[in-house]
């Protein structure tokens, strides 16, 4: 099949297929007499493998390693499992970091009155608790055409 057909069959764009070829992630496709790329079922399966690994958040380095292990029918599965477990640990750490961020923002949002007053715990937190100096604040207010109270 040509690159367009391989792209449709694998769910990977033709541009990405060319990129994977360029960086050596996949073996260069065979070429027709007219110099068009030709793909076999094996190559399309590799592209599906790469797409799924990317969907699961594996890095290109990890995908390269996983792909080489997948191609090696004599590999021990413990190597694959170790890569997956390391990736899960990294995902868990990122999830914990994001949950902490969400909790902090939820708390700050709850503490903000959201009214006409200028004091805002969200902005105070983002600036480490510092407020703009009065002179700088005055210039900002005046530049907007408002008067300061």
FENRA-V688744 format. One record per backbone hydrogen bond with DSSP energy under -1.0 kcal/mol. NH is the residue of the N-H (numbers start at 1). CO is the residue of the C=O. If there is no record, write none. Layout:
# FENRA-V688744
NH;CO
NH;CO
This chain:
# FENRA-V688744
6;2
7;3
8;4
9;5
10;6
11;7
17;13
18;14
19;15
20;16
21;17
22;18
23;19
25;20
26;20
32;36
35;32
38;30
39;1
44;40
45;41
46;42
47;43
48;44
49;45
50;46
51;47
52;48
53;49
54;50
55;51
56;52
57;54
58;53
63;59
64;60
65;61
66;62
67;63
68;64
69;65
70;66
71;67
72;68
73;71
75;72
79;76
81;77
82;78
83;79
84;80
85;81
86;82
87;83
88;84
89;85
90;86
91;87
92;88
93;89
94;90
95;91
96;92
97;93
98;94
99;95
100;96
101;97
102;98
103;99
104;100
105;101
106;102
107;103
108;104
109;105
110;106
111;107
112;108
124;120
125;121
126;122
127;123
128;125
129;124
130;127
137;133
138;134
139;135
140;136
141;137
142;138
143;139
145;142
146;141
